[in-house]
Amino acid sequence: MVRVAFLGPFGTYSHQAALQQFPSENTTFIPQNTISDCFAQLSSDDSIEYAVVPLENSTNGQVVFTYDLLRDALVESQDSETSLTTSNIEIVAEQYVSIDLCLIAPAEIDLFSSDRPKIGRVYSHPQVWGQAAQYLKKLEEKVGPLDKVDASSTSGALKLCCDSYRNNTEFMDLAIAGRAAAAAHGGIIIDAPINDKKGNTTRFLVLARKSLNRVLLQPLPPVDGEQQKITLIAFTAEPDKPGSLVDVLTVFKEHGLNMCSIASRPFHPQVNNGKTTPTNSQQELQHKWQYIFFVEICDREENDWNSISRYIAELTCSYRIWGTFYRSGGYYK
């Protein structure tokens, strides 16, 4: 039996991504309250073998919670003797889920009726607000101002609405979530899809815990489509050396590697959970504002990352390969 943690509750898009990656009936899905909990459970609970977390959305960009957890893991594991870092978690696959957002109520309602319950709030995950901003603006023009309340997940947002309405039927909150959430919590879909842009998609990472006691179940390559592989790395560069980032990127060019994405997140090198972060550069410790870079390399060939990593390690203050995995077929749809 494979045990998989995901950002819960059941009915979230993370749950859908987990179902896509692990369709077997021999899988137990373990919902978590936050993305941080997904990382923590996978790292500390030997009974959980995988975790599924969102990484980015085609409309709203990065899921910064996930990037920051990857950032913190790199910073906290820095070795003062080398820029290379280690972790007991690796990325082994990705999934893409189409996001068809729905406006959902806990009961039947005519939004434009004078007899309807008072509506003052709409709940959803923070990522959603940027994906349905135009729709919500038009909705407020018709029903009045709506307070936007963040929830830990879209499915959790609908649960809050349903629980609140059961306690007081004179007031009704709304939620923006998916059809699976409506089915899971008995919500009524008022309008769908309400995405501002068609083709809205969220990309998810499948994380696995490294183990010396067993062989990890590696996801198979796609049956059709291109057999492209993705390698995600993270690193910090010398902050006061002009061209330090270019030096690292030049390594990719010299080895014929195609960089398909680059992102960055800020971090504080001196204070991290009350600890000083050691680095190769004493000068780096004087800076209170730096960036970690995340780069994805896509290629159809097997690359000698052991050799490539030696070059990168010489040019960086900290460096990690988070994983190499096959490009999901959902990328091409």
Summary of the structure (lengths in Angstrom):
residues: 333
radius of gyration: 22.1
end to end distance: 30.8
largest distance: 70.3
contacts: 1071
relative contact order: 0.18
helix: 29%
strand: 32%
